[in-house]
Amino acid sequence: MKTSTHGAHLTALTRFGAVNAFLVREDDGLTLVDTLMSGSAKAILAAASAAGAPIVRIVLTHGHADHAGSLDDLHAALADVPVLVSAREAKLMDGDPVMEPGEPPLSGARILRTKTRPTALLVPGDRVGSLEVHAAPGHTPGQIALLDPRERTLIAGDSWVTLGGVQAVGKPKWPFPFPSLVSWHRPTALATARTLRGLEPARLAVGHGRVLEQPTGEMERALASAGA
Ligand SMILES: [Zn+2]
């Protein structure tokens, strides 16, 4: 696993050059955002040790296997650490497939059923340490994005991708169309990509691809090419 630091608070944890989780530094320790695929727990714990602080909370952007895959192993190792998941995603991760009023039918990649139950359910407007919780539906029904206002770092989950070029998820684009192809509802995903660009991030951190500084110009170009 490769680690890289970005600004004063963000460390990216990257496996196979393609999948990211993040450590966010807070006064009381580290917030882990996403858990990579299964088999990553040891490497994540080692990265936290190297960063010199304990993981004090775990938050998921969404429930796909490359984001929630090591949650159960991490929870086993960090039993007292709160696990925070969006209320909408938590229902799906609990195996409840019933859609909310107005939602299109469930499709796209399978949402993982984890043994670990969230300690708290997040809704847009909540805070996780410094991070503001923003709704980011489309890739999955309950995806969230997290904005760190200290440096305007946006952790966008799979609502944006930078692997193979900056793209708004919702319009498949080669060479890495997969986050769009496995999304639940592409028009909703594109609307989310537009909304998140409107947060005027100074740094964009995504599930797949490198961390991008001053991303709004490239985000705007990507939205235009996606017709969003
Ligand atoms: Zn995903």
Boltz pocket constraint, residues with backbone or C-beta under 6 A from the ligand:
constraints:
  - pocket:
      binder: B
      contacts: [[A, 62], [A, 64], [A, 67], [A, 139], [A, 158], [A, 179]]
      max_distance: 6.0
